[in-house]
Amino acid sequence: MRHASVCTISTVWLGLATVFSAIAADSASPIRWWASSVDGKLQLTEQLALDWSTPAQADKVELVKVDSTIVFQTMLGMGSSLEPSTCWNLARMTPAERDQVMKQLVNPTNGIGMNLLRLCIGSPDFTGDPWYSYNDLPAGETDLELKRFSIERDRRYILPAIKLARQKNPDLLFFASPWSPPGWMKSTGTMIGGHLLPQHYATYAEYFVRFIQAYEAEGIPIYAVTIQNEPGVDRAKAKDPKWHYPSCHWTGEQERDFIRDHLGPAFRRHGLKTLIWCYDHNYNVRGTGDDPGIGYPRAILSDPQAAAFVSGVAFHGYEGRPEGMSVFHREFPNGPIYFTEGSVFGIKGAVELIDRLRNWASGYNGWVTMLDDRGKPNNGPFEASRTLVTLNSKTVKPDFHFDYYMYGQFMKFVQRGAQRIESTAGDNAFANVAFRNPDGSIVLIVANTTSNLKPFVIECRDRSLATGLAPKSVATFVWPEK
């Protein structure tokens, strides 16, 4: 493997005056960079462009090598979710403010450029409405032909939010996940826990088809679906009613059979281009409790007929470590991995996001984009951390937090189709990840979690420059590949 374009970032333990004295003029290919800091002084703020030079010598140097000839995963996109809670809060705003918030979320020029959003097939736990599917029936009734299928409930505030997002960024991709099939298809007879009855596998496959067709009729193409959000969970087993929210338990073998014998053939029969991502649960290597671990998707992809219908594996981050995705990748190196749920917060969140990207995630999606200052609406049991945007429940005005700008340091600059390139791992104090965009630019994202300004040097091939990163901040450097 060739190593002709090795780049190096060196953390240099020198005074700033010494570091910056190493910068020499070379206007042929300046580095542009932007930074955001926890103290709010920097909010995706563009800094003075840097010029390449040879850095001063230092006694102690920590090297992080970046090699654009060694490539890893190709990025599909990054974003968050348009689940019911976020959509409801958007609906509470004036049209002008709602328009502005959406622009700031998804527009690549005037916002942070989210380009991959997660939707819900029916009710998740974060909603203010009673739980619903698209085919709810009175107890004891069935509808095997799905004659009463309807997305009507989504028209009130969910579909308008999705359409607005697509208006602000036509390049958005949407993937969708159910929290439960209709209750009449399940062992519990409700959307709470239990499992899908085998005699309804074929009908449930058609349910997915109907959802995709109905959304496409609204001008919303569905790029991919997952079979079940967190399939290890069965909330019907919880004694405390607080934990009774839509869920459905699957094993890897059950999902394998459903995809192989029903869903995949149904998509093919109807000519659907929508992709199937399997699993959609945590990246723990070994199963524990409600978390089945990577043995679940292994059971699916080990079956060639089922694997033929699967275009990716979806992971969450509530159990295990991001390295679990790398473990799985080594076993199944040809299948893309997507991180589909798990928000990150603060400057340490930037390091967590870097860690997930360094472990083969081709996509990243946070969970719940906007709640109000009371954490509402939320009928589920989980108390949410502060979201990217908070709606003031009295003034109905949005408040954008550091996490919004931190996300922008990644989402605004890493293009769809970017390839992650080799870079020696950092640590929890000073982390980095690098990409080569389709347009030929190199993107380097660094995060400084310490309370001190961090001086460092970027070297690329025969060029170098010295700079510094403010305390508790994240920065993105962009330059054309030479």
NUGU-636543 format. One line per field, with one value per residue (C-alpha): residue in three letters; x, y, z. Coordinates in nm, 2 decimals. Layout:
N
residu <- c(Ala	...);
east <- c(X	...);
north <- c(Y	...);
up <- c(Z	...);
END
This chain:
482
residu <- c(Met	Arg	His	Ala	Ser	Val	Cys	Thr	Ile	Ser	Thr	Val	Trp	Leu	Gly	Leu	Ala	Thr	Val	Phe	Ser	Ala	Ile	Ala	Ala	Asp	Ser	Ala	Ser	Pro	Ile	Arg	Trp	Trp	Ala	Ser	Ser	Val	Asp	Gly	Lys	Leu	Gln	Leu	Thr	Glu	Gln	Leu	Ala	Leu	Asp	Trp	Ser	Thr	Pro	Ala	Gln	Ala	Asp	Lys	Val	Glu	Leu	Val	Lys	Val	Asp	Ser	Thr	Ile	Val	Phe	Gln	Thr	Met	Leu	Gly	Met	Gly	Ser	Ser	Leu	Glu	Pro	Ser	Thr	Cys	Trp	Asn	Leu	Ala	Arg	Met	Thr	Pro	Ala	Glu	Arg	Asp	Gln	Val	Met	Lys	Gln	Leu	Val	Asn	Pro	Thr	Asn	Gly	Ile	Gly	Met	Asn	Leu	Leu	Arg	Leu	Cys	Ile	Gly	Ser	Pro	Asp	Phe	Thr	Gly	Asp	Pro	Trp	Tyr	Ser	Tyr	Asn	Asp	Leu	Pro	Ala	Gly	Glu	Thr	Asp	Leu	Glu	Leu	Lys	Arg	Phe	Ser	Ile	Glu	Arg	Asp	Arg	Arg	Tyr	Ile	Leu	Pro	Ala	Ile	Lys	Leu	Ala	Arg	Gln	Lys	Asn	Pro	Asp	Leu	Leu	Phe	Phe	Ala	Ser	Pro	Trp	Ser	Pro	Pro	Gly	Trp	Met	Lys	Ser	Thr	Gly	Thr	Met	Ile	Gly	Gly	His	Leu	Leu	Pro	Gln	His	Tyr	Ala	Thr	Tyr	Ala	Glu	Tyr	Phe	Val	Arg	Phe	Ile	Gln	Ala	Tyr	Glu	Ala	Glu	Gly	Ile	Pro	Ile	Tyr	Ala	Val	Thr	Ile	Gln	Asn	Glu	Pro	Gly	Val	Asp	Arg	Ala	Lys	Ala	Lys	Asp	Pro	Lys	Trp	His	Tyr	Pro	Ser	Cys	His	Trp	Thr	Gly	Glu	Gln	Glu	Arg	Asp	Phe	Ile	Arg	Asp	His	Leu	Gly	Pro	Ala	Phe	Arg	Arg	His	Gly	Leu	Lys	Thr	Leu	Ile	Trp	Cys	Tyr	Asp	His	Asn	Tyr	Asn	Val	Arg	Gly	Thr	Gly	Asp	Asp	Pro	Gly	Ile	Gly	Tyr	Pro	Arg	Ala	Ile	Leu	Ser	Asp	Pro	Gln	Ala	Ala	Ala	Phe	Val	Ser	Gly	Val	Ala	Phe	His	Gly	Tyr	Glu	Gly	Arg	Pro	Glu	Gly	Met	Ser	Val	Phe	His	Arg	Glu	Phe	Pro	Asn	Gly	Pro	Ile	Tyr	Phe	Thr	Glu	Gly	Ser	Val	Phe	Gly	Ile	Lys	Gly	Ala	Val	Glu	Leu	Ile	Asp	Arg	Leu	Arg	Asn	Trp	Ala	Ser	Gly	Tyr	Asn	Gly	Trp	Val	Thr	Met	Leu	Asp	Asp	Arg	Gly	Lys	Pro	Asn	Asn	Gly	Pro	Phe	Glu	Ala	Ser	Arg	Thr	Leu	Val	Thr	Leu	Asn	Ser	Lys	Thr	Val	Lys	Pro	Asp	Phe	His	Phe	Asp	Tyr	Tyr	Met	Tyr	Gly	Gln	Phe	Met	Lys	Phe	Val	Gln	Arg	Gly	Ala	Gln	Arg	Ile	Glu	Ser	Thr	Ala	Gly	Asp	Asn	Ala	Phe	Ala	Asn	Val	Ala	Phe	Arg	Asn	Pro	Asp	Gly	Ser	Ile	Val	Leu	Ile	Val	Ala	Asn	Thr	Thr	Ser	Asn	Leu	Lys	Pro	Phe	Val	Ile	Glu	Cys	Arg	Asp	Arg	Ser	Leu	Ala	Thr	Gly	Leu	Ala	Pro	Lys	Ser	Val	Ala	Thr	Phe	Val	Trp	Pro	Glu	Lys);
east <- c(0.00	0.14	0.21	0.30	0.05	0.11	-0.02	0.07	-0.08	0.17	0.07	0.36	0.44	0.56	0.44	0.20	0.45	0.69	0.43	0.28	0.63	0.66	0.39	0.52	0.33	0.22	-0.10	-0.12	-0.34	-0.45	-0.64	-0.98	-1.11	-1.40	-1.44	-1.71	-1.65	-1.85	-1.84	-2.03	-1.76	-1.71	-2.02	-1.91	-1.70	-1.46	-1.10	-0.83	-0.70	-0.38	-0.08	0.14	0.49	0.75	0.69	0.95	1.12	0.99	1.12	0.80	0.57	0.27	0.21	-0.12	-0.05	-0.31	-0.27	-0.52	-0.42	-0.56	-0.94	-1.21	-1.59	-1.78	-2.02	-2.39	-2.48	-2.54	-2.83	-3.09	-3.46	-3.79	-3.98	-4.32	-4.19	-3.96	-4.24	-4.49	-4.26	-4.19	-4.57	-4.60	-4.38	-4.48	-4.44	-4.15	-3.96	-4.03	-3.89	-3.58	-3.52	-3.55	-3.32	-3.06	-3.09	-3.07	-2.96	-2.60	-2.53	-2.73	-2.74	-2.55	-2.64	-2.80	-2.86	-2.98	-3.29	-3.46	-3.84	-4.08	-4.32	-4.61	-4.55	-4.21	-4.17	-4.11	-4.45	-4.73	-5.01	-5.16	-4.96	-5.07	-4.98	-5.12	-5.37	-5.52	-5.83	-6.07	-5.97	-6.03	-6.04	-5.79	-5.73	-5.52	-5.57	-5.48	-5.80	-5.79	-5.43	-5.39	-5.12	-5.38	-5.26	-4.92	-5.08	-5.14	-4.78	-4.54	-4.58	-4.56	-4.23	-4.08	-4.19	-4.04	-3.71	-3.70	-3.78	-3.48	-3.25	-3.37	-3.07	-3.20	-3.23	-3.48	-3.48	-3.76	-3.81	-4.11	-4.13	-4.41	-4.63	-5.01	-5.12	-5.35	-5.05	-4.88	-4.88	-4.99	-5.27	-5.13	-4.84	-4.67	-4.41	-4.47	-4.37	-4.50	-4.71	-4.56	-4.89	-4.88	-4.52	-4.65	-4.91	-4.65	-4.42	-4.71	-4.75	-4.40	-4.48	-4.80	-4.60	-4.33	-4.59	-4.80	-4.50	-4.38	-4.72	-4.67	-4.34	-4.13	-3.91	-3.79	-3.42	-3.41	-3.61	-3.51	-3.73	-3.76	-3.62	-3.43	-3.56	-3.42	-3.68	-4.01	-4.18	-4.48	-4.26	-4.21	-4.42	-4.42	-4.66	-4.42	-4.21	-4.51	-4.44	-4.44	-4.19	-4.17	-3.92	-3.74	-3.45	-3.19	-3.33	-3.68	-3.57	-3.36	-3.66	-3.88	-3.64	-3.55	-3.90	-4.13	-3.99	-3.72	-3.95	-4.23	-4.00	-3.89	-4.24	-4.36	-4.05	-3.94	-3.60	-3.60	-3.31	-3.33	-3.10	-3.11	-3.07	-3.10	-2.98	-2.67	-2.32	-2.23	-2.02	-2.18	-2.55	-2.67	-3.03	-3.23	-2.93	-2.87	-2.54	-2.37	-2.47	-2.81	-2.70	-2.45	-2.74	-2.90	-2.59	-2.46	-2.76	-2.68	-3.04	-3.13	-2.80	-2.89	-3.17	-2.97	-2.79	-2.66	-2.65	-2.78	-2.64	-2.73	-2.49	-2.66	-2.47	-2.11	-1.84	-1.80	-1.53	-1.81	-1.88	-1.52	-1.55	-1.85	-1.69	-1.39	-1.63	-1.85	-1.62	-1.85	-2.16	-2.20	-2.26	-2.48	-2.51	-2.89	-2.96	-2.77	-2.71	-2.39	-2.36	-2.09	-1.73	-1.70	-1.98	-1.75	-1.50	-1.78	-1.89	-1.53	-1.50	-1.81	-1.69	-1.35	-1.52	-1.68	-2.00	-2.10	-2.39	-2.47	-2.81	-2.88	-3.22	-3.48	-3.39	-3.60	-3.80	-3.93	-3.77	-3.98	-3.86	-4.19	-4.38	-4.27	-4.51	-4.23	-4.03	-3.69	-3.61	-3.43	-3.11	-3.11	-3.16	-2.98	-3.26	-3.49	-3.82	-3.91	-4.25	-4.36	-4.22	-4.22	-3.88	-3.59	-3.26	-2.97	-2.71	-2.34	-2.44	-2.60	-2.28	-2.07	-2.28	-2.23	-1.85	-1.91	-2.22	-2.16	-1.82	-1.82	-1.99	-2.20	-1.96	-1.66	-1.42	-1.27	-0.89	-0.62	-0.53	-0.36	-0.60	-0.60	-0.74	-1.02	-0.83	-0.75	-0.92	-0.94	-1.10	-1.02	-1.20	-1.15	-1.45	-1.57	-1.46	-1.10	-1.09	-0.94	-1.15	-0.99	-1.20	-1.03	-1.17	-1.00	-1.17	-0.92	-0.94	-0.62	-0.55	-0.40	-0.12	-0.06	0.10	-0.06	0.18	0.07	0.32	0.59	0.38	0.30	0.14	0.10	-0.21	-0.40	-0.74	-0.93	-1.02	-1.32	-1.38	-1.40	-1.26	-1.28	-0.99	-1.05	-0.79	-0.75	-0.56	-0.23);
north <- c(0.00	0.34	0.60	0.90	1.14	1.09	1.38	1.44	1.64	1.71	1.84	2.06	2.16	2.51	2.86	3.01	3.27	3.00	2.79	3.07	3.20	2.89	2.99	3.11	3.26	3.01	3.15	2.88	2.65	2.81	2.61	2.74	2.65	2.70	2.65	2.61	2.64	2.54	2.89	3.02	3.26	3.05	2.92	2.77	3.08	3.10	3.18	3.35	3.12	2.94	2.91	2.61	2.62	2.40	2.38	2.47	2.18	2.06	1.84	1.66	1.58	1.35	1.25	1.16	1.04	1.09	0.90	0.97	0.66	0.44	0.46	0.32	0.36	0.59	0.83	0.83	1.12	1.26	1.41	1.35	1.26	1.40	1.20	1.32	1.53	1.74	1.77	1.88	2.15	2.28	2.30	2.52	2.79	3.07	2.98	3.22	3.08	2.72	2.79	2.94	2.66	2.40	2.60	2.61	2.23	2.10	2.37	2.31	2.67	2.86	2.58	2.28	2.07	1.76	1.53	1.20	1.20	0.92	0.89	0.68	0.42	0.50	0.59	0.59	0.66	1.03	1.17	1.36	1.16	0.82	0.53	0.44	0.23	0.27	-0.01	0.00	-0.21	-0.29	-0.59	-0.92	-0.79	-0.85	-0.69	-0.93	-0.72	-0.40	-0.23	0.01	0.11	0.49	0.75	1.01	1.08	1.18	1.46	1.69	1.79	1.51	1.52	1.90	1.90	1.63	1.82	2.14	1.97	1.83	2.18	2.33	2.05	1.85	1.61	1.48	1.11	0.95	0.61	0.49	0.26	0.11	0.07	-0.18	-0.36	-0.31	-0.47	-0.72	-0.88	-0.95	-1.20	-0.92	-0.79	-0.44	-0.22	-0.28	-0.56	-0.92	-1.05	-1.06	-1.37	-1.59	-1.61	-1.23	-1.21	-1.18	-0.91	-0.72	-0.72	-0.56	-0.31	-0.19	-0.17	0.03	0.28	0.33	0.38	0.62	0.84	0.84	0.95	1.25	1.33	1.17	0.88	0.64	0.55	0.26	0.09	-0.10	-0.39	-0.30	-0.03	-0.21	-0.56	-0.70	-0.49	-0.63	-0.37	-0.59	-0.77	-0.46	-0.46	-0.08	0.07	0.36	0.13	0.03	0.19	0.05	-0.23	-0.57	-0.85	-1.02	-1.27	-1.25	-1.58	-1.44	-1.12	-1.33	-1.54	-1.23	-1.05	-1.36	-1.51	-1.20	-0.85	-0.88	-1.07	-0.82	-0.52	-0.70	-0.79	-0.43	-0.29	-0.09	0.07	0.11	-0.06	-0.28	-0.23	-0.50	-0.50	-0.14	-0.20	-0.16	-0.24	-0.46	-0.76	-1.01	-1.02	-0.90	-0.85	-0.67	-0.61	-0.91	-0.78	-0.83	-1.20	-1.08	-0.93	-1.21	-1.46	-1.26	-1.20	-1.56	-1.66	-1.59	-1.56	-1.32	-1.13	-1.07	-0.84	-0.65	-0.33	-0.23	-0.30	-0.03	0.02	0.22	0.33	0.27	-0.05	-0.16	0.04	0.18	-0.08	-0.34	-0.20	-0.26	-0.62	-0.67	-0.51	-0.75	-1.04	-0.89	-0.64	-0.58	-0.45	-0.08	0.01	0.29	0.45	0.52	0.63	0.79	1.16	1.31	1.62	1.88	1.87	1.51	1.44	1.55	1.29	1.02	1.11	1.10	0.75	0.62	0.75	0.59	0.26	0.23	0.42	0.54	0.74	0.91	1.00	1.16	1.10	1.37	1.71	1.95	1.93	2.23	2.35	2.10	1.81	1.78	1.63	1.29	1.01	0.76	0.68	0.82	1.17	1.33	1.53	1.88	1.86	2.05	2.30	2.38	2.55	2.81	2.70	3.05	3.26	2.97	3.08	2.84	2.83	2.67	2.51	2.42	2.07	2.23	2.40	2.10	1.88	2.14	2.10	1.75	1.77	2.09	1.99	1.61	1.55	1.25	1.01	1.13	0.86	0.84	0.83	0.70	0.89	0.77	0.76	1.05	1.02	1.16	1.49	1.56	1.35	1.37	1.22	1.29	1.25	1.31	1.46	1.38	1.73	1.65	1.85	1.71	1.76	1.73	1.76	1.80	1.82	1.96	1.86	2.02	2.35	2.48	2.61	2.33	2.43	2.18	2.15	2.00	1.85	1.73	1.57	1.83	2.11	2.21	2.47	2.56	2.66	2.63	2.51	2.70	2.52	2.29	2.34	2.16	2.28	2.18	2.23	2.21	2.22	2.09	1.77	1.84);
up <- c(0.00	-0.10	0.17	-0.05	0.11	0.48	0.69	1.05	1.33	1.61	1.95	2.05	2.41	2.34	2.43	2.18	2.07	1.97	1.79	1.59	1.49	1.29	1.04	0.71	0.41	0.15	0.00	-0.27	-0.06	0.27	0.53	0.63	0.97	1.20	1.57	1.84	2.21	2.52	2.66	2.35	2.24	1.92	1.73	1.41	1.38	1.09	1.20	1.01	0.73	0.80	0.56	0.53	0.67	0.84	1.22	1.48	1.65	1.99	2.26	2.31	2.02	2.00	1.64	1.48	1.13	0.86	0.53	0.26	0.07	0.35	0.34	0.56	0.54	0.30	0.46	0.38	0.60	0.95	1.13	1.40	1.41	1.31	1.57	1.70	1.99	1.76	1.50	1.76	1.90	1.54	1.49	1.80	1.64	1.41	1.04	1.00	1.31	1.22	0.87	1.02	1.27	0.99	0.77	1.05	1.10	0.74	0.50	0.41	0.34	0.60	0.86	0.98	0.69	0.84	0.54	0.70	0.92	1.11	1.09	1.30	1.16	1.40	1.76	1.94	2.31	2.25	2.16	2.32	2.16	2.26	2.10	1.75	1.45	1.09	1.14	1.48	1.54	1.82	2.04	1.86	1.51	1.23	0.89	0.69	0.37	0.55	0.42	0.72	0.68	0.71	0.78	0.85	1.20	1.06	0.86	1.16	1.23	1.13	0.75	0.74	0.93	0.71	0.39	0.53	0.59	0.24	0.11	0.29	0.18	-0.13	-0.08	0.25	0.29	0.53	0.70	0.91	1.21	1.38	1.76	1.73	1.47	1.51	1.83	1.66	1.49	1.83	2.11	2.36	2.14	2.20	2.09	2.43	2.42	2.31	1.97	1.62	1.56	1.28	1.10	1.05	0.90	0.55	0.64	0.84	0.53	0.33	0.62	0.54	0.17	0.24	0.46	0.20	-0.08	0.13	0.22	-0.14	-0.24	-0.01	-0.19	0.09	-0.05	0.22	0.16	0.41	0.69	1.00	1.11	1.47	1.70	1.98	1.92	2.24	2.44	2.56	2.78	2.85	3.10	3.31	3.63	3.65	3.40	3.36	3.13	2.91	2.57	2.21	2.17	2.01	2.09	1.81	1.80	1.53	1.39	1.37	1.20	0.96	0.86	0.83	0.60	0.39	0.35	0.36	0.37	0.11	-0.14	-0.08	-0.16	-0.48	-0.57	-0.54	-0.71	-0.41	-0.40	-0.03	0.15	0.45	0.75	1.01	1.39	1.51	1.87	2.08	1.99	2.29	2.17	2.41	2.49	2.83	2.95	2.69	2.47	2.24	2.11	1.78	1.77	1.66	1.32	1.29	1.27	0.99	0.78	0.82	0.61	0.24	0.14	0.41	0.37	0.00	0.11	0.38	0.28	0.62	1.00	1.24	1.59	1.90	2.17	2.51	2.59	2.50	2.33	1.97	1.92	1.90	1.55	1.45	1.59	1.37	1.07	1.09	1.07	0.79	0.61	0.31	0.49	0.58	0.94	1.05	1.39	1.41	1.76	2.05	2.10	2.23	2.45	2.54	2.44	2.55	2.31	2.03	2.13	2.15	1.80	1.67	1.84	1.66	1.32	1.38	1.44	1.09	1.13	0.78	0.92	1.25	1.39	1.72	1.89	1.95	1.79	1.99	2.32	2.52	2.84	3.04	2.84	2.66	2.49	2.61	2.70	2.74	3.06	2.96	3.08	2.79	2.82	2.67	2.30	2.02	2.02	2.32	2.28	2.54	2.66	2.74	2.46	2.21	2.09	2.01	2.19	2.01	2.24	2.20	2.09	1.78	1.68	1.78	1.54	1.27	1.30	1.16	0.95	0.77	0.63	0.58	0.25	0.15	-0.02	0.19	0.29	0.63	0.60	0.83	1.14	1.45	1.74	1.98	2.34	2.55	2.59	2.23	1.96	1.58	1.27	0.91	0.58	0.21	0.05	-0.31	-0.41	-0.32	0.00	0.32	0.64	0.98	1.29	1.63	1.98	2.29	2.61	2.84	3.02	2.85	2.51	2.30	2.06	1.78	1.44	1.13	0.88	0.54	0.31	0.27	0.42	0.78	0.99	1.36	1.54	1.87	1.98	2.25	2.58	2.56	2.19	1.86	1.53	1.16	0.92	0.55	0.27	-0.09	-0.12	-0.29);
END
